[in-house]
Amino acid sequence: MNPGLGSGASNRTNTGGPASSFGIWHEHLGDVKTVAERFDLKVTRLHSHVGSGTDPEVWKRCTRMTLDLAAKLPDVRLINLGGGFKVGRMPGEPSVDMADVGAHVRDELLAFRDRDGRALHLEIEPGTYLVANAGVVVATCIDVVDTGRDGYLFAKLDAGMPEVTRPSLYGAQHPIDVLASGRAEADVVFVGPCCESGDILTPAPGDPEALAPRRVPRPQIGDLVLVGGAGAYCAAMSTVNYNSYPQAPEIMREPDGTLRLLRRRQRLEQVWENEV
């Protein structure tokens, strides 16, 4: 159900409220009950998908709104507060305080038990929170161009939105490091290789339409460039084969430092082998 409220770092990560298509709108709960009765169904699990914000007060309100729906579904024994938990990938970027949010949610569940007599089982979806900062994209600088004194200095990489889609979708921020030392710093906009003006790795925070240069050692062709925070919503939501670029390989770094190949680099023949 869409309880009527959502939470997210931007509108594009807010999956609740009237501007979101996720779930059944809460005012249609009567229709759900009618269908369940017609087919002799019991609704035993209730899921609300609200987004991935950090404000504990919003989580508290969303929990209360979800429980108000559960109160009208007497067979519900389990609720899932889905949508994920915000992880800060950049220095100073906030992450959700799980202890704070958890305390609010716990209080609401206990209050519901006291009111309704039902002790509900709670499910959450913490995947992003656990792995977001566990991955990095290793790219190579393949070109450096500028657009004049009043323009920008661009570093073009051999990886971009096919591997890390979040910046171009959400204006999301990922840490970027140039593996170079002893060079003067410059303000650089990092872009990917696709023939697509939205293939930007350094948009303005929350605004995929604007550019936000990073202060880094001035890149040169051949430099390795690391794009951090790539452990969630990167390979899993990649725009695979955009502009016919092969899918990148994936490598696991083991605790002892050894590297293990998880997925081979895609061959060009694999990109077009299904074409008829």
Buried (B, 14 or more C-beta within 10 A) or exposed (E): BBBBBBBBBBEBBBBBBEEBEBBEBBEEBEEBBEEBEEEEEEBEBBBBBBBBBBBBEBBBBBBBBBBBBBEBBEEBBEBBBBBBBBBBBBEEBEBBBEEBBBEBBEEBBEEBEEEEEBEBEEEBBEBBBEBBBEBBBBBEBBEBEEEEEEEBBBBBBBBBBBBBBBBBBBBBBBBBBBEBEEEEEBEBBBBBBBEBEBBBBBBBBBEBEEBBBBEBBBBEEEBBBBBBBBBBBBBEEBBBBBBEBBBBEBEEEEEEEEEEEEEEEBEEEEBEEEEE
